Amino acid sequence: MTTSRKILVTSALPYANGPIHLGHLVEYIQTDIWVRAMKAMRHNVTYVCADDAHGTAIMLKAQDNGITPEEQIATVKASHEKDFAGFLIDFDNYHSTHSSENQYFSQKIYTTLKQNGYIFTKDVEQLFDTEKGLFLADRFVKGTCPECDAPNQYGDNCEVCSSTYNATELKNPYSTLSNSSPIIRSSKHYFFNLPQFDEFLRTWTKSQGRLQSSIYNKLSEWFDAGLAPWDISRDAPYFGFKIPDTPADEPDKYFYVWLDAPVGYMASFKNLCDRTDMDFDEYFNKDSQTELYHFIGKDIVYFHSLFWPAMLEGAGYRTPTAVNAHGFLTVNGEKMSKSRGTFIKAETYLTHLDPEYLRYYFASKLSANVEDINLDLEDFMQKVNSDLVGKVVNIASRSAGFIHKNHDGKLSDELTEPKLIDEIICAGDEIAAAYEAREFAKVTRLIMACADKANEYIDTQKPWALNKAGKFDEVQKVCTVSLNIFHKLIIYLTPILPKLSEQAREFLNIDSLEFDTRHRHLLSHHINPFIPLMQRIDKDKVNAMIHDSKENLTQTSGTDNTKKTVLDDTDTAKSAYIGIDEFAKVTMKVAHVVKCQSVEGADKLLQFTLDVGEEHTRNVFSGIAKFYQPEELTDKKVICVTNLAPRKMKFGISEGMILSAEKQGVLTVITLPDTMPIGAVLA
């Protein structure tokens, strides 16, 4: 057995302004499986996390809900912890960045960086919302792209021409918070001088095992482009920690949320240390011999692989052993969608399905690479039903009954297939190595290969036939072999399926499921009566989950104080009607299709240029590409809803909606006679 290591593990901190969804859970399930596997190998592993609880967005969300930011983050934290517990995520501590520990370490790191000459100030011009009385972050300002004149683009980049720019360069900017026109105002900001760490970071990122190769290659591009100083301050009003020791005659300055967010790892661990006998300094001193691993999404690599290690180095702390990034989640091959019911909240999933179904499916897709993974719901059902129910649990269910019926639950005192058992035990070394390397898809393949061997053995020996022939001793020996294999498989599956493994442990009547216990054989051993360990996935439950995810569009989160619209069976009839005033709000006009074309990179979309009788044509995207070729609709007269708010999409702005009829999944565009006048309003 290898020497026990001391390991501290973190997942990225979920933002405290909304619920957990399946996209989030890729990371937490991945991390939890790795932590459980390392603990099963008897390493000393600590897993901490926290809510990311600061920033303008949380301040504004609390205002909208009519509560304080503290009330907002407390409510969301409770919701997050409930969701994580539901998916069996076993944190050793779950804290908040709005804590005394985080304030202490944020200010201490900042003060040390300042004393060491890594902080400077300069005046910055920003857009200021005079109605809201605050400076606008890029996400809260829109305007016309300064390069291509596309309307409704955010303050940092254009999604139409991909240009990047400063928010102050936008044409006709407006605040998304008040819809007012902001002014340009200058303010002093505090900067962390990241370029001073260029040489250190080049060496640090190059270290073997520190980063995945694709992440290192991306960082190399950033190094070649030149590192820039990092703006670490924000102006009041802001929900966060004030920057200490600023001049008395200057307005209050606050730490930008991304400065104190990663410090939250330290704060959560310190909070745990203060309640236990763990030594914080042993893990974070410069010369620490412990290991520190961060699991994050690929979208926040810049912060964790450049800013964070540079801050730690500059402040005299140890740096991470490795930063492990993962890709995004798609559902049925597409981005998660509220309209399709595939933007699934953790709470909604747990209402309908066993969390271990998802834990296993994600594990079967996850590797050490930074690849997006797809939750294909048909494949999800097939894989869980086939692998877990049809293979693993089936071994126990095919064997346990014979042992209880004929031998009072007692296994044989010998293994008649030692070679087969040894093969299963030896597979454990490769499985353990795959776990540590975060190659969970390989883990599941290896385990299922072992399960196949067990089921092949049972099929060959035919214990049901032996039992019918009265050869009860032979039946006992066959079932003892198969249940010993089941025992090893449960050990291998424990990090992925902790609940099923605990139920199996009770059935097998054993004390431990650590990796080294796979060498022990269950001989002359009494097992408990078998109860079903896992049910097959019911397709109706999957459909109900999708249905409820669509219905969630008519509901607001539990942290919102706006009126909820929740439909039950007694409301269904009433919900089928709308008032004439509501219908009158919709403006539908006759539109001439000037141009219709396919959209590169979007198999389901067609792009329309429509003349609706206005000064300019309208650009509209419609998801009907599987039903029409572009030439079939060019020059046709169609109906366009013209008073929908413009919708920003990956491929441009959609400025309306073309009406179609749907039957049995087939869409038919409603076309009008050529004699219909362009711009005529349907009444």
Secondary structure by P-SEA (a helix, b strand, c coil): cccbbbbbbbccccccccccccccaaaaaaaaaaaaaaaaaccbbbbbbbbbcccaaaaaaaaaacccaaaaaaaaaaaaaaaaaaacccccbbbbcccaaaaaaaaaaaaaaaaaccbbbbbbbbbbccccccccccccccccccccccccccccccccccccccccccccccccccccbbbbbbbbbbbcccccaaaaaaaaaaccccccaaaaaaaaaaaaabbbbbbcccccccccccccccccccccccccccccccaaaaaaaaaaaaaccccccccccccccbbbbbbbccccccccccaaaaaaaaaccccccbbbbbbbbbcccccccccccccccaaaaaacccaaaaaaaaaacccccbbbbbbcaaaaaaaaaccccccaaaaaaacaaaaaaccccccccccccaaaaaaaaaaaaaaaaaaaacaaaaaaaaaaaaaaaaaaaaaaaaaaaaaaacaaaaaaaaaaaaaaaaaaaaaaaccccaaaaaaaaaaaccccccccccccccccccccccccccccccaaaaaaaaaaaaaccccccccccccccccccccccccccccaaaaaabbbbbbbccbbbbbcccccbbbbbccccccbbbbbbbcccccccccccccbbbbbbccccccccccccccbbbbbbbccccccccccccccccccccc
